[in-house]
Amino acid sequence: MKWTFETRGAVPAELHGGGRFVLPRRKFVPAYVRAFEEGLLHERAKHAVDSLRSCRVCPRDCQIDRFNN
């Protein structure tokens, strides 16, 4: 069976390029920079630190307070 994709025109132009992600550097903005510019980075960092007070970061789900030894 041969697979064909008829929706190739629906793929953004930045994703074409021989299987490589192609986006001009001048247009690329890292997600963390965009979050900072939108005022979201501080809140996300605060939430990440608060999540360590009842830790559920790893699969152990131990809920230990990482800030109290």
C-alpha positions as CSV (number, residue, x, y, z in Angstrom):
1,M,0.0,0.0,0.0
2,K,1.4,3.4,-0.9
3,W,0.6,6.3,1.5
4,T,-0.1,9.7,0.0
5,F,-1.0,12.9,1.7
6,E,-3.4,15.1,-0.1
7,T,-3.2,17.8,2.6
8,R,0.3,18.8,1.8
9,G,-0.8,22.3,0.9
10,A,-2.2,22.7,4.5
11,V,1.2,22.3,6.1
12,P,2.8,25.6,7.0
13,A,5.6,26.6,4.5
14,E,8.1,26.7,7.4
15,L,7.8,22.9,7.8
16,H,8.8,22.2,4.2
17,G,12.5,21.9,3.3
18,G,13.4,18.3,2.8
19,G,12.2,17.1,6.2
20,R,14.0,19.8,8.1
21,F,12.5,22.5,10.1
22,V,13.1,25.7,8.1
23,L,12.4,29.1,9.7
24,P,14.5,32.2,9.1
25,R,16.4,33.2,12.3
26,R,15.0,36.7,12.1
27,K,11.5,35.3,12.5
28,F,12.3,32.7,15.2
29,V,11.3,33.7,18.8
30,P,12.0,31.1,21.5
31,A,8.9,30.1,23.6
32,Y,10.5,31.4,26.8
33,V,11.1,34.8,25.2
34,R,7.6,35.0,24.0
35,A,6.3,34.0,27.5
36,F,8.5,36.7,29.0
37,E,7.2,39.4,26.6
38,E,3.6,38.4,27.2
39,G,4.1,38.5,31.0
40,L,3.6,34.8,31.5
41,L,7.1,33.6,32.4
42,H,7.1,35.0,36.0
43,E,3.8,33.2,36.8
44,R,5.0,30.0,35.2
45,A,8.3,30.0,37.2
46,K,6.3,30.7,40.4
47,H,4.0,27.8,39.7
48,A,7.0,25.5,39.0
49,V,8.7,26.4,42.3
50,D,5.4,26.0,44.2
51,S,4.9,22.6,42.7
52,L,8.1,21.5,44.5
53,R,6.5,22.2,47.9
54,S,4.4,19.1,47.4
55,C,6.6,17.3,44.9
56,R,4.9,15.4,42.1
57,V,7.6,16.1,39.5
58,C,8.8,12.5,39.0
59,P,6.7,9.3,38.7
60,R,7.2,8.4,42.4
61,D,4.6,11.0,43.3
62,C,5.9,11.2,46.9
63,Q,4.6,14.7,47.6
64,I,7.7,15.5,49.7
65,D,8.5,19.1,50.4
66,R,11.7,19.7,48.5
67,F,12.4,23.0,50.3
68,N,12.6,21.4,53.8
69,N,15.5,19.0,53.5
